[in-house]
């Protein structure tokens, strides 16, 4: 089952029997989650499109922007969109459970605190607790906080050109550019010892976020 199917089933299940106003809010926020997932998909597709171009190169379709600017833009957008899914799904949790949190104050951590204070040991509280302690969630939060509140996320680039002796080659030389995300973006002197290759890491992170949102949806 896809996350879109999970969210559709969740929306139908948890709005059943609820007052009209609460139904409307739940539908708005489940729609918001679906939109953020699509936006993360788009950002990741653009990252993959730019991968084989060196940072200082320009593509005709990009005008005056160099690839470095575009890569950082889409990486920043990607992590912002991904993390916001947890804040938006928390709106659904708050509405369904009628948590005493003002709507404009609802986010992942405010809902987590309320669940710990007043719903300890419930399946949804245990799921939130596990999420806050997970390495993937902490990394996602750090990348998002760095790009949103501090600076660009440090990446390392390694460019290679590949060619074959002219008389044997039927194609032009090809280039391959690899980029790695820094391990801890909040460090002023970050490194890349954990070898987080940009395409692989971001692709896996998207799959992980989708699975966690589905778990939350299925727990309500």
PyMOL commands that set and color helices and strands:
alter all, ss='L'
color gray80, all
select helices_A, chain A and resi 3-15+20-50+60-62+67-97+103-105+108-118+123-133+135-149+166-168+198-219
alter helices_A, ss='H'
color red, helices_A
select strands_A, chain A and resi 155-162+174-181+196-197
alter strands_A, ss='S'
color yellow, strands_A
deselect
rebuild
show_as cartoon
